[in-house]
């Protein structure tokens, strides 16, 4: 419908019946998101999170309110909100314009790098925080924290405001305001008073130095044992392939030659991969802070996407859903949707995946405690069991560094992981698969999908204590893991 409207230069009206009677929307998430260039939309209602997200050149007018992150990550176009907008309006916007005829909540225009945010009412706390570019014009008053950690751009405040000490802010004049922002105000009949405060940037805002975290690549201290049925006959070739598929009936799937997926910057020739940019139709695209502001329909021509929560600013469940709805609406039906985060947040990751009914999770073995992949396995297993990811048809992937070995894939699969994600295999594909089948034959298994926790052992007491695996020799878990307390 939108494509036809653009072709015929028509306005898409949402919230009215055929006879023109009002049928306002209520609480819709991700409405009017990722609008293409030259589109025109009008929506009536009180909307939820993410209205106008990822605008790519369309013009949208909302006759109502928006809950939060209205116009987030927009790069061009225009968004007009005729009533109030909630927190983080214009979040990470890099271009275009947003006009709010009412007031906005906290963190309006935070992390802006371009474009214009014009607010006719008042603003909550931290307006323009961490701005690096763009213009904010506030006709009303601003709460505390105005321009905190601001390193670029312009904030114009016509009413009262509260910010840090004068020594921490650089002031300007109306002549420092970009002409395009002044033209926008003039087109709306708004005149900026000569006494308005113009803030240019904070002087040398403090910068936090984050710790360097390691992901690890090996399940140290875990060994593989046979199934007890004896070695398979030489003529039996174990099946090492696995299928990663959507939990939805109409969903798509990936047939992997082995329980491993390659992760690279760009697409490779080695079948389905997980990539940061330029995916092939059979790839999965990682969406995070590096590309979410530049996403276009052309970059979403792939099998699905991985939303990297760790690289994005903090979002609540509804905001995460708004981002997912916005992106999924521009992809083929049934595309895979995967949520990713660090292993020290795996319980929350699994809960969100369950609540949002996503296809699976990708758990990054990196963590602040640097416990490593070995300790990651029980963390993932407990979260998976608690939130029933696998039980309800979802899948679990783990991201490691280095070269994946056959042993590593078997340990991960035995621990309930569907596939390992890493940069490369150990050796050629032909040699790798031969060694992988050889181990399975020695274990007495006809398929890698037959592996389970009974096929792996903790090789020392400490690993048994950390993982809950059976201690080799003792052949049972330590009492710490079996007591009812």
Order of alpha helices (4+ residues) and beta strands (2+ residues): alpha-beta-beta-beta-beta-beta-beta-beta-beta-beta-beta-beta-alpha-beta-beta-beta-beta-beta-beta-beta-beta-alpha-beta-alpha-beta-alpha-beta-beta-alpha-beta-beta-alpha-beta-alpha-alpha
